[in-house]
């Protein structure tokens, strides 16, 4: 913004200089014309003084020259008045321009001072920033060295972990293989135990059937013995009859016992 104002004032200054030069040239021309008119007027006055009885033509010519001289003098005065007014206006503009230039000089001086202060502050900040940056750079370098050492340590630990993982994988594979074999062996033994239980269950059923048959035989024998005893007590009055009956009963019991033994052996 300040640079734009400066450019505008410089352009206005150049225009004012050009207008002043043009006015000076016009003033110089006006002075020359006035001097010429004054010279001609003096010459005419001299002629009038020298010629006491001029002719009519000379009088008319002199009168015309005087009118022309008066007209030019009037125009010169009017021109001088306009030029004086213009000069006055130009002087006012010059004074205004001077005031503005002084104000701009003060403002430029203030801006220059402010710029110097800003440059000094920026330079100080840059110096502080550079020092801080160097400190941070050194810290980052130290941190980088520490990270490099940590990275190397972690790589070594990673290598050891990979070796340990490989050993664990091998152990796991071995354990898996052993477990698979153990499971297969357990399944095989379970099948054997199941078949053995089935066989034992069949044998137990057969044994129970045999025991039941024997028990039934024993019960039948007890009943028969009781019947025989009862018959013996009832028919004690006849010894011969009792002897015959007992012999028959003994024979029957022997036959029954033989039959029971044969049945048990067959089962």
VOPAGU-2260 file (C-alpha; in pm, 1 decimal, decimal comma):
REM VOPAGU-2260
SITE   aa  ch    i         X         Y         Z
SITE  UNK   A    0       0,0       0,0       0,0
SITE  UNK   A    1     282,9     243,8      88,8
SITE  UNK   A    2     461,3     164,5    -237,0
SITE  UNK   A    3     140,7     246,0    -429,9
SITE  UNK   A    4     113,5     584,1    -256,9
SITE  UNK   A    5     476,5     659,4    -335,1
SITE  UNK   A    6     427,1     576,9    -701,4
SITE  UNK   A    7     116,4     802,3    -713,5
SITE  UNK   A    8     300,9    1092,6    -553,3
SITE  UNK   A    9     592,2    1051,6    -790,8
SITE  UNK   A   10     357,8    1062,5   -1090,8
SITE  UNK   A   11     183,0    1373,2    -953,5
SITE  UNK   A   12     522,9    1532,3    -890,2
SITE  UNK   A   13     627,2    1472,5   -1250,1
SITE  UNK   A   14     299,3    1621,4   -1376,3
SITE  UNK   A   15     345,6    1928,8   -1156,9
SITE  UNK   A   16     700,3    1973,2   -1282,2
SITE  UNK   A   17     580,7    1954,5   -1642,9
SITE  UNK   A   18     303,3    2206,8   -1581,1
SITE  UNK   A   19     544,6    2446,5   -1406,9
SITE  UNK   A   20     784,0    2423,4   -1700,5
SITE  UNK   A   21     500,3    2495,7   -1944,8
SITE  UNK   A   22     390,9    2797,5   -1738,3
SITE  UNK   A   23     746,3    2923,5   -1724,7
SITE  UNK   A   24     767,1    2900,5   -2104,2
SITE  UNK   A   25     435,0    3086,1   -2142,5
SITE  UNK   A   26     552,7    3354,0   -1899,4
SITE  UNK   A   27     871,4    3392,4   -2097,3
SITE  UNK   A   28     669,3    3429,8   -2420,0
SITE  UNK   A   29     436,8    3681,5   -2251,2
SITE  UNK   A   30     731,5    3886,2   -2130,1
SITE  UNK   A   31     883,3    3881,2   -2478,5
SITE  UNK   A   32     553,2    3995,7   -2635,5
SITE  UNK   A   33     510,9    4266,5   -2372,4
SITE  UNK   A   34     864,1    4388,0   -2428,6
SITE  UNK   A   35     799,4    4388,4   -2802,7
SITE  UNK   A   36     475,1    4582,1   -2757,8
SITE  UNK   A   37     644,6    4828,8   -2527,9
SITE  UNK   A   38     920,4    4878,9   -2785,0
SITE  UNK   A   39     666,9    4935,6   -3060,6
SITE  UNK   A   40     473,5    5172,0   -2837,0
SITE  UNK   A   41     784,8    5372,5   -2768,6
SITE  UNK   A   42     860,9    5379,0   -3138,6
SITE  UNK   A   43     512,3    5507,6   -3214,0
SITE  UNK   A   44     540,5    5771,0   -2949,3
SITE  UNK   A   45     871,3    5878,8   -3097,0
SITE  UNK   A   46     713,2    5904,7   -3436,4
SITE  UNK   A   47     426,5    6106,2   -3296,7
SITE  UNK   A   48     665,6    6340,3   -3129,2
SITE  UNK   A   49     872,9    6385,4   -3445,9
SITE  UNK   A   50     577,6    6436,6   -3681,5
SITE  UNK   A   51     367,8    6734,6   -3578,5
SITE  UNK   A   52     133,3    6727,7   -3876,3
SITE  UNK   A   53     106,0    6370,7   -3991,9
SITE  UNK   A   54     -97,8    6281,3   -4289,2
SITE  UNK   A   55    -436,5    6114,5   -4257,2
SITE  UNK   A   56    -312,4    5777,9   -4369,1
SITE  UNK   A   57     -33,1    5785,6   -4117,7
SITE  UNK   A   58    -276,9    5886,0   -3849,0
SITE  UNK   A   59    -509,3    5601,4   -3935,8
SITE  UNK   A   60    -222,2    5355,9   -3942,3
SITE  UNK   A   61     -96,3    5477,2   -3610,1
SITE  UNK   A   62    -443,2    5460,9   -3465,4
SITE  UNK   A   63    -481,8    5103,6   -3590,5
SITE  UNK   A   64    -147,0    5010,1   -3450,4
SITE  UNK   A   65    -243,2    5163,7   -3117,8
SITE  UNK   A   66    -569,4    4967,7   -3111,2
SITE  UNK   A   67    -378,7    4653,8   -3196,4
SITE  UNK   A   68    -125,7    4736,1   -2931,1
SITE  UNK   A   69    -399,5    4795,7   -2674,4
SITE  UNK   A   70    -566,7    4469,1   -2768,5
SITE  UNK   A   71    -242,8    4278,8   -2734,8
SITE  UNK   A   72    -168,2    4457,6   -2407,9
SITE  UNK   A   73    -515,3    4363,8   -2280,8
SITE  UNK   A   74    -474,5    4005,5   -2393,1
SITE  UNK   A   75    -129,5    3998,3   -2236,2
SITE  UNK   A   76    -268,2    4127,2   -1908,6
SITE  UNK   A   77    -551,6    3875,7   -1918,6
SITE  UNK   A   78    -301,6    3603,9   -1995,8
SITE  UNK   A   79     -80,4    3725,5   -1714,2
SITE  UNK   A   80    -382,3    3723,1   -1480,2
SITE  UNK   A   81    -468,4    3369,7   -1582,7
SITE  UNK   A   82    -107,1    3269,5   -1550,9
SITE  UNK   A   83     -86,7    3437,6   -1210,0
SITE  UNK   A   84    -398,8    3249,3   -1098,9
SITE  UNK   A   85    -256,3    2927,5   -1236,7
SITE  UNK   A   86      75,4    2999,6   -1068,5
SITE  UNK   A   87    -108,8    3062,8    -743,7
SITE  UNK   A   88    -290,9    2732,0    -780,7
SITE  UNK   A   89      32,9    2560,9    -869,1
SITE  UNK   A   90     199,3    2713,8    -566,2
SITE  UNK   A   91     -84,8    2586,8    -349,1
SITE  UNK   A   92     -43,6    2242,2    -503,9
SITE  UNK   A   93     331,7    2263,4    -451,3
SITE  UNK   A   94     280,7    2355,4     -87,4
SITE  UNK   A   95      29,3    2073,9     -51,8
SITE  UNK   A   96     275,3    1848,0    -226,7
SITE  UNK   A   97     550,2    1959,1      12,0
SITE  UNK   A   98     325,3    1893,1     311,4
SITE  UNK   A   99     240,1    1552,6     175,9
SITE  UNK   A  100     604,6    1484,6     101,4
SITE  UNK   A  101     698,4    1582,2     453,5
SITE  UNK   A  102     420,0    1361,6     589,2
SITE  UNK   A  103     538,4    1079,9     365,7
SITE  UNK   A  104     896,7    1138,7     474,5
SITE  UNK   A  105     789,6    1112,1     837,1
SITE  UNK   A  106     579,4     808,0     756,9
SITE  UNK   A  107     863,7     655,2     558,3
SITE  UNK   A  108    1099,5     724,9     844,0
SITE  UNK   A  109     857,6     559,1    1082,5
SITE  UNK   A  110     814,5     269,1     844,4
SITE  UNK   A  111    1189,6     245,1     803,2
SITE  UNK   A  112    1234,5     243,5    1180,1
SITE  UNK   A  113     958,8     -14,1    1213,9
SITE  UNK   A  114    1115,9    -217,3     934,8
SITE  UNK   A  115    1453,9    -203,6    1105,4
SITE  UNK   A  116    1296,9    -309,7    1433,2
SITE  UNK   A  117    1111,8    -588,6    1255,2
SITE  UNK   A  118    1429,5    -701,0    1079,7
SITE  UNK   A  119    1616,7    -692,0    1409,4
SITE  UNK   A  120    1340,7    -887,2    1581,3
SITE  UNK   A  121    1325,4   -1138,7    1296,0
SITE  UNK   A  122    1703,8   -1169,1    1302,0
SITE  UNK   A  123    1696,3   -1227,3    1676,7
SITE  UNK   A  124    1411,9   -1474,9    1637,8
SITE  UNK   A  125    1599,5   -1649,9    1358,9
SITE  UNK   A  126    1910,1   -1658,4    1574,2
SITE  UNK   A  127    1711,4   -1802,0    1862,0
SITE  UNK   A  128    1529,7   -2033,3    1624,3
SITE  UNK   A  129    1859,4   -2144,9    1469,7
SITE  UNK   A  130    2004,9   -2211,9    1812,6
SITE  UNK   A  131    1691,0   -2398,9    1914,4
SITE  UNK   A  132    1699,8   -2588,5    1585,9
SITE  UNK   A  133    2062,0   -2687,1    1642,8
SITE  UNK   A  134    1976,7   -2801,7    1994,8
SITE  UNK   A  135    1680,9   -3001,7    1865,0
SITE  UNK   A  136    1897,9   -3142,3    1586,9
SITE  UNK   A  137    2156,9   -3258,8    1839,3
SITE  UNK   A  138    1881,6   -3408,9    2053,5
SITE  UNK   A  139    1734,3   -3582,9    1749,9
SITE  UNK   A  140    2078,1   -3716,8    1657,6
SITE  UNK   A  141    2124,4   -3853,2    2008,0
SITE  UNK   A  142    1775,9   -3996,4    1995,0
SITE  UNK   A  143    1852,4   -4148,5    1655,3
SITE  UNK   A  144    2165,8   -4312,6    1795,5
SITE  UNK   A  145    1963,1   -4444,7    2089,1
SITE  UNK   A  146    1695,3   -4572,5    1852,9
SITE  UNK   A  147    1960,5   -4740,3    1638,3
SITE  UNK   A  148    2100,5   -4918,8    1945,6
SITE  UNK   A  149    1749,9   -5013,3    2054,2
SITE  UNK   A  150    1674,2   -5134,9    1702,4
SITE  UNK   A  151    1987,6   -5350,7    1701,7
SITE  UNK   A  152    1894,9   -5492,8    2043,2
SITE  UNK   A  153    1540,7   -5560,2    1925,0
SITE  UNK   A  154    1673,3   -5731,4    1611,9
SITE  UNK   A  155    1892,2   -5953,5    1827,0
SITE  UNK   A  156    1598,3   -6031,5    2054,8
SITE  UNK   A  157    1384,7   -6097,3    1747,9
SITE  UNK   A  158    1644,2   -6342,2    1616,3
SITE  UNK   A  159    1653,3   -6517,0    1952,9
SITE  UNK   A  160    1274,2   -6520,7    1962,4
SITE  UNK   A  161    1262,2   -6671,4    1613,7
SITE  UNK   A  162    1504,5   -6942,7    1721,6
SITE  UNK   A  163    1298,5   -7007,6    2035,3
SITE  UNK   A  164     981,0   -7012,3    1825,2
SITE  UNK   A  165    1140,1   -7261,4    1587,1
SITE  UNK   A  166    1233,6   -7485,2    1879,4
SITE  UNK   A  167     883,3   -7448,6    2020,8
SITE  UNK   A  168     733,3   -7534,2    1682,5
SITE  UNK   A  169     947,1   -7846,3    1664,7
SITE  UNK   A  170     846,7   -7940,1    2020,2
SITE  UNK   A  171     484,7   -7869,7    1933,6
SITE  UNK   A  172     505,7   -8089,3    1625,2
SITE  UNK   A  173     662,6   -8363,8    1833,9
SITE  UNK   A  174     398,5   -8325,9    2104,4
SITE  UNK   A  175     127,3   -8325,5    1839,1
SITE  UNK   A  176     267,3   -8642,6    1688,2
SITE  UNK   A  177     294,4   -8805,1    2032,4
SITE  UNK   A  178     -55,3   -8690,5    2119,3
SITE  UNK   A  179    -190,0   -8830,1    1792,9
SITE  UNK   A  180     -24,4   -9163,1    1860,7
SITE  UNK   A  181    -150,7   -9156,5    2220,2
SITE  UNK   A  182    -503,9   -9080,9    2101,1
SITE  UNK   A  183    -486,9   -9359,3    1845,9
SITE  UNK   A  184    -350,7   -9596,0    2112,7
SITE  UNK   A  185    -623,9   -9487,1    2354,8
SITE  UNK   A  186    -889,5   -9540,3    2089,1
SITE  UNK   A  187    -744,0   -9881,6    2011,2
SITE  UNK   A  188    -736,4   -9973,0    2380,1
SITE  UNK   A  189   -1087,0   -9840,9    2423,4
SITE  UNK   A  190   -1200,2  -10062,8    2137,2
SITE  UNK   A  191   -1020,9  -10357,2    2301,2
SITE  UNK   A  192   -1177,3  -10275,4    2637,4
SITE  UNK   A  193   -1518,7  -10241,1    2477,5
SITE  UNK   A  194   -1483,1  -10577,6    2306,0
SITE  UNK   A  195   -1351,2  -10726,3    2632,6
SITE  UNK   A  196   -1643,4  -10579,3    2824,2
SITE  UNK   A  197   -1879,1  -10721,2    2565,6
SITE  UNK   A  198   -1713,1  -11062,2    2602,4
SITE  UNK   A  199   -1717,2  -11036,3    2982,6
SITE  UNK   A  200   -2079,2  -10927,4    2970,0
SITE  UNK   A  201   -2160,6  -11237,3    2761,3
SITE  UNK   A  202   -1965,0  -11458,8    3001,3
SITE  UNK   A  203   -2136,7  -11297,8    3299,6
SITE  UNK   A  204   -2473,1  -11361,1    3139,6
SITE  UNK   A  205   -2376,4  -11724,4    3078,1
SITE  UNK   A  206   -2240,9  -11757,2    3432,7
SITE  UNK   A  207   -2553,2  -11604,4    3578,0
SITE  UNK   A  208   -2762,3  -11842,5    3370,3
SITE  UNK   A  209   -2555,6  -12132,7    3497,4
SITE  UNK   A  210   -2579,5  -12013,8    3857,6
SITE  UNK   A  211   -2952,8  -11969,0    3817,5
SITE  UNK   A  212   -2985,8  -12320,5    3680,5
SITE  UNK   A  213   -2779,1  -12459,9    3968,0
SITE  UNK   A  214   -2983,9  -12258,1    4213,8
SITE  UNK   A  215   -3303,4  -12391,1    4068,0
SITE  UNK   A  216   -3162,6  -12743,1    4089,9
SITE  UNK   A  217   -3063,9  -12687,4    4453,6
SITE  UNK   A  218   -3409,0  -12551,8    4534,0
SITE  UNK   A  219   -3570,2  -12845,2    4364,0
SITE  UNK   A  220   -3338,7  -13080,0    4551,9
SITE  UNK   A  221   -3425,3  -12914,7    4882,8
SITE  UNK   A  222   -3792,1  -12946,2    4808,9
SITE  UNK   A  223   -3742,4  -13307,1    4714,4
SITE  UNK   A  224   -3542,7  -13370,5    5033,7
SITE  UNK   A  225   -3816,7  -13209,2    5236,3
SITE  UNK   A  226   -4074,7  -13421,5    5063,3
SITE  UNK   A  227   -3866,5  -13730,8    5123,0
SITE  UNK   A  228   -3822,7  -13643,2    5487,8
SITE  UNK   A  229   -4191,5  -13584,7    5526,4
SITE  UNK   A  230   -4268,5  -13914,2    5359,1
SITE  UNK   A  231   -4015,1  -14088,3    5583,0
SITE  UNK   A  232   -4171,4  -13948,4    5897,2
SITE  UNK   A  233   -4519,8  -14035,4    5779,4
SITE  UNK   A  234   -4449,0  -14392,5    5678,5
SITE  UNK   A  235   -4221,1  -14508,9    5958,8
SITE  UNK   A  236   -4461,7  -14788,4    6059,8
SITE  UNK   A  237   -4355,7  -15012,6    5782,2
SITE  UNK   A  238   -3981,6  -15073,6    5772,8
SITE  UNK   A  239   -3985,8  -15277,7    5460,6
SITE  UNK   A  240   -4200,2  -15035,0    5281,1
SITE  UNK   A  241   -3988,8  -14749,5    5410,3
SITE  UNK   A  242   -3671,7  -14923,5    5304,8
SITE  UNK   A  243   -3808,3  -14985,1    4960,4
SITE  UNK   A  244   -3934,7  -14629,7    4936,5
SITE  UNK   A  245   -3605,9  -14488,6    5059,6
SITE  UNK   A  246   -3413,1  -14700,1    4812,9
SITE  UNK   A  247   -3636,2  -14579,4    4535,1
SITE  UNK   A  248   -3601,9  -14220,4    4652,3
SITE  UNK   A  249   -3226,9  -14252,6    4677,0
SITE  UNK   A  250   -3212,5  -14391,8    4331,2
SITE  UNK   A  251   -3428,0  -14109,4    4208,0
SITE  UNK   A  252   -3213,3  -13852,8    4387,6
SITE  UNK   A  253   -2903,0  -14005,8    4239,7
SITE  UNK   A  254   -3055,2  -13992,3    3898,7
SITE  UNK   A  255   -3162,4  -13633,4    3948,1
SITE  UNK   A  256   -2821,9  -13530,6    4076,2
SITE  UNK   A  257   -2658,0  -13701,7    3781,1
SITE  UNK   A  258   -2892,3  -13519,8    3544,9
SITE  UNK   A  259   -2819,7  -13184,6    3709,0
SITE  UNK   A  260   -2448,1  -13238,2    3691,4
SITE  UNK   A  261   -2474,5  -13331,9    3326,2
SITE  UNK   A  262   -2680,7  -13018,0    3253,8
SITE  UNK   A  263   -2430,6  -12791,8    3430,1
SITE  UNK   A  264   -2141,8  -12941,8    3243,0
SITE  UNK   A  265   -2319,1  -12895,9    2913,6
SITE  UNK   A  266   -2385,0  -12527,2    2977,0
